[in-house]
């Protein structure tokens, strides 16, 4: 899964743009990326050597930009799917503005669906009153899966300087602090839609991964945990295999949605 990709290169937000918080991380990177043409010509060919499916996260400042990104990436043979990012809280336009409104979310996904044959994963924002409404809306117009949650909007203040820690004032909170909220939302969305869910938000152990799957996730992703240990995904995978053996679970798919 690539970092957010936009049509044109983006320098991202001004620093400072990362701040540690208790059991979490605030970030306001702002979609820094080299632009879709550089991703196609340079980043994706480099990723080919690893022999794994490549899913490109796309983010636009308008519906038309999302359409153009999907059209350009549709014909790239190494791209296995698109993650439609309608939930980034760290940009001034687009991003979360689409993801907080069911109609806006559906409009983006419907238009992207018309431009590509690739599987579409829609990344949902937790910064809404009812995440199930957004999930149902994108499912109805062709989303193949949803991923949740993206970061929660947060803020930190330097009490000596009496000003925000982040130059962008607010940023996205991730890490173990958000896990209970993420698990709750996966649980709710699982009961609202039929498409698969990729769960994320504070996963740092095999037990965390199991919790997300019991809530309804078909797969899980690790983000902030990589800052703690770049090898964490491998450790979680190894520990997860041990956990399944101890519990006598023959097929990990048996866990999905089994929280009664």
Secondary structure as the mmCIF struct_conf table of DSSP 4:
data_model
#
loop_
_struct_conf.conf_type_id
_struct_conf.id
_struct_conf.beg_label_comp_id
_struct_conf.beg_label_asym_id
_struct_conf.beg_label_seq_id
_struct_conf.end_label_comp_id
_struct_conf.end_label_asym_id
_struct_conf.end_label_seq_id
HELX_LH_PP_P HELX_LH_PP_P1 UNK A 2 UNK A 4
STRN STRN1 UNK A 5 UNK A 5
BEND BEND1 UNK A 7 UNK A 8
STRN STRN2 UNK A 10 UNK A 10
HELX_LH_PP_P HELX_LH_PP_P2 UNK A 13 UNK A 14
BEND BEND2 UNK A 15 UNK A 15
HELX_LH_PP_P HELX_LH_PP_P3 UNK A 16 UNK A 16
STRN STRN3 UNK A 18 UNK A 21
TURN_TY1_P TURN_TY1_P1 UNK A 22 UNK A 23
STRN STRN4 UNK A 24 UNK A 27
STRN STRN5 UNK A 33 UNK A 33
HELX_RH_AL_P HELX_RH_AL_P1 UNK A 36 UNK A 38
HELX_RH_PI_P HELX_RH_PI_P1 UNK A 39 UNK A 43
HELX_RH_AL_P HELX_RH_AL_P2 UNK A 44 UNK A 47
HELX_RH_3T_P HELX_RH_3T_P1 UNK A 48 UNK A 50
BEND BEND3 UNK A 52 UNK A 52
STRN STRN6 UNK A 54 UNK A 58
BEND BEND4 UNK A 61 UNK A 62
HELX_RH_AL_P HELX_RH_AL_P3 UNK A 63 UNK A 74
TURN_TY1_P TURN_TY1_P2 UNK A 75 UNK A 75
TURN_TY1_P TURN_TY1_P3 UNK A 77 UNK A 78
STRN STRN7 UNK A 79 UNK A 85
BEND BEND5 UNK A 89 UNK A 94
TURN_TY1_P TURN_TY1_P4 UNK A 95 UNK A 95
HELX_RH_AL_P HELX_RH_AL_P4 UNK A 96 UNK A 99
TURN_TY1_P TURN_TY1_P5 UNK A 100 UNK A 100
BEND BEND6 UNK A 101 UNK A 101
HELX_RH_AL_P HELX_RH_AL_P5 UNK A 102 UNK A 113
TURN_TY1_P TURN_TY1_P6 UNK A 114 UNK A 115
BEND BEND7 UNK A 118 UNK A 118
STRN STRN8 UNK A 119 UNK A 123
HELX_LH_PP_P HELX_LH_PP_P4 UNK A 124 UNK A 125
BEND BEND8 UNK A 126 UNK A 126
BEND BEND9 UNK A 128 UNK A 129
HELX_RH_AL_P HELX_RH_AL_P6 UNK A 131 UNK A 140
TURN_TY1_P TURN_TY1_P7 UNK A 141 UNK A 142
BEND BEND10 UNK A 144 UNK A 144
STRN STRN9 UNK A 145 UNK A 148
HELX_LH_PP_P HELX_LH_PP_P5 UNK A 151 UNK A 151
STRN STRN10 UNK A 152 UNK A 155
STRN STRN11 UNK A 157 UNK A 158
TURN_TY1_P TURN_TY1_P8 UNK A 159 UNK A 162
STRN STRN12 UNK A 163 UNK A 164
BEND BEND11 UNK A 165 UNK A 166
TURN_TY1_P TURN_TY1_P9 UNK A 167 UNK A 168
BEND BEND12 UNK A 169 UNK A 169
STRN STRN13 UNK A 170 UNK A 174
BEND BEND13 UNK A 175 UNK A 175
HELX_RH_3T_P HELX_RH_3T_P2 UNK A 176 UNK A 178
HELX_RH_AL_P HELX_RH_AL_P7 UNK A 179 UNK A 190
TURN_TY1_P TURN_TY1_P10 UNK A 191 UNK A 192
BEND BEND14 UNK A 194 UNK A 195
STRN STRN14 UNK A 196 UNK A 199
BEND BEND15 UNK A 201 UNK A 202
BEND BEND16 UNK A 205 UNK A 205
HELX_RH_AL_P HELX_RH_AL_P8 UNK A 206 UNK A 215
TURN_TY1_P TURN_TY1_P11 UNK A 216 UNK A 216
BEND BEND17 UNK A 218 UNK A 218
STRN STRN15 UNK A 219 UNK A 220
BEND BEND18 UNK A 223 UNK A 223
TURN_TY1_P TURN_TY1_P12 UNK A 224 UNK A 224
HELX_RH_AL_P HELX_RH_AL_P9 UNK A 225 UNK A 228
TURN_TY1_P TURN_TY1_P13 UNK A 230 UNK A 231
HELX_RH_AL_P HELX_RH_AL_P10 UNK A 232 UNK A 247
TURN_TY1_P TURN_TY1_P14 UNK A 248 UNK A 248
BEND BEND19 UNK A 250 UNK A 250
HELX_RH_3T_P HELX_RH_3T_P3 UNK A 252 UNK A 255
TURN_TY1_P TURN_TY1_P15 UNK A 256 UNK A 257
#
